[in-house]
């Protein structure tokens, strides 16, 4: 009994101490009310101290992102499917929209707020970073000097990309835009680049196909997939590209290299237009609000190569945009072309003719990456673009000719071999050494005597043949990225023997 009384006395003494130390002074709390809600947006009253980009929480548990601050109302974009109705209370959370970052995201499929979509455990984050962050200052940037190998011969040879560059991939629907981005991600299995794929409003089947392809051919454990499908709230689709950039920036800021693919910004612009019009913002050209250029510019400016003082990391951006009828002069395409460092334009005509990747070499350009291109590729592709462009014009003008002079016929035959070599199947990005070998065979004229219908066989057998007959040379090309005279002679001899082995006996030029 004495022991029990002592325990009670001790508890009372501790409780009295805790009660005396408790802060019982009233604390003010802001409380607003929903005036109007619907279609993924809400308008609030009674929250005068909110900040732009801040978060609010509604009675149902739904979260909203503050996008409009008027004198009397607050415009909020909803980030959840939970119901929000007029009259519901809303409380500010005192934070801005953030996303988890760190190695715990690698190999995962998440939504723009970092919530798992792959059925796995909750994300273990190093920290939470705001989705809206300022772009690096000019003084904090460095020159783009390192190449980003896509594994696509046509791009690596003619429109080389550098780490820290922003290259737009643009074209009509179903012309292979996502295929180029997917092959680029797959090719990073040979590099130290961490990839972030952002799907904005894409069909679930299309997004699944990309994820499965990277899982089958690439290294998904070094990729992050941020998915905001067409059935998700417009607010999540709107913040998805910013969340992807924030995840990649964490890699860049610690001295690593990251690649962000945004698929696509045309749908993102349409979502922004939808939300802005619902919140009664004035519309402009093609009904887009005037700030649509700003939202993409401030996002893509975050891609950069940092100075050595900041670790020397890089963030490369490959945004995708869709055109209608090949119209590059539409509002969103012209905006994005002016923001980025170049564009890879895909042609539906070339795609329908079986030329894949269907890159229009006349409209495509890379304004930065050429300075980072491997010296061996620069030597081999120096006149390739001009030769190919001249061939395309010559082929068009001579299409209905019955007889051609030998010189013109030879140029057309060589141009057809350029086209055949630049054709590449999907999900088969190539190492640098194999790209060099095929372009070298083209430059040296080793394919001119080979029947056109045997070019595919030559390309298919080249990797195995070179690995068996000159493996050390291929390793040197990968590491040194150059071809000295002795290496050129060895490579030419090996490829000549391969061309002879592939050519059918007794057959000459195919029609």
Secondary structure, DSSP 8 states (H G I E B T S, - for coil): -HHHHHHHHHHHHHHHHHHHHS--S------EEEEEEETTEEEEES-TT--TTEEEEETTS-EEEEEEE-SS-EEEEE-SSS---TT-EEEEEEEE-EEEESGGGTT-EE-TTS-BSSS------SEEEES------GGGB----SEE--S-HHHHHHS-EETT-B-EEEESTTSSHHHHHHHHHHHGGGSSEEEEEEEES--HHHHHHHHHHHHHHS-GGGEEEEEE-TTS-HHHHHHHHHHHHHHHHHHHHTT-EEEEEEE-HHHHHHHHHHHHHHTT--B-GGG-BTTHHHHHHHHHTT--BB-GGGT--EEEEEEEEE-STT-TTSHHHHHHHHHSSEEEEE-HHHHHTT-SS-B-TTT-EESSGGGGS-HHHHHHTTTHHHHHHHHHHHHHHTTT-S---HHHHHHHHHHHHHHHHH---TT----HHHHHHHHHHHHTTTTTTS-GGGHHHHHHHHHHHHHHHHHHHHHHHHHH----HHHHHHHHHHHHHHHHHHS-TT-----
